[in-house]
Amino acid sequence: MIRNLFALSLAVVSATTLVAVPAVIAGSYGATSESVKTAAATGKTIVDVAAEAGSFTTLIQALEAADLVEVLAGEGPFTVFAPTDEAFAALPEGTLEKLLLPENREQLTQILTYHVVPGKVLSNDLKAGEVVTVEGSPVEISLADGVKVNDANVVTADIEAVNGVIHVIDKVILPPQS
C-alpha cells in the first residue's frame, strides 16, 4: 500500500515545477564535485550514498522502520532533503524512539516522504516557492538567506546518486497537521 501511495504521489506531483534560484555550489557546502561525480558514476543509489556518508544513520534507521529503503533505492529519480543525525537528535526527547515503533509506521512514513520531491532537482534548478512533496503537502523553498526548505537550512547541496540527488538539511521538517 505504501508503495502504491508513493507511486501515486510521484505521478501526481511530477507535473510540479520549481521556480528560479541562483546556484548553490556543492563544494561551498562541503561536498566536493569529485565526490558528487563519483557517487553517480559508480551506480550508487540515494540509500547507498546516505549509508556510506556516515552522517545519516538515523535516517537510514527510520527508512528501514518505515519500509522505504527499497523505494529510495529504486529507479527514481528522487530529490531527498536529508536530515543529518544531529538534526534527528535535536527532536524533542523520546520523539524519534516513539516514531520508530511499529504502531507509528504511518506517521513516520508521512514525515519521511515529506522530505522527498519527485524528480532530480539540482540546486541550480531550485526556485523560490512551494513544491509538493511525495507525502502530498508542499514545502517552501526560500532563497533569500541561503537555501532553506521550510525552516531547515541546506548545508550541503547536490550530492548526486544514480537515482537522484541529496540535499543535506540541518533540521527534520514536519508535514502540516491535517
PyMOL commands that set and color helices and strands:
alter all, ss='L'
color gray80, all
select helices_A, chain A and resi 2-13+26-29+33-41+46-53+57-65+69-72+85-89+95-99+102-113+123-125
alter helices_A, ss='H'
color red, helices_A
select strands_A, chain A and resi 78-83+116-118+129-132+138-142+148-149+152-161+164-169
alter strands_A, ss='S'
color yellow, strands_A
deselect
rebuild
show_as cartoon
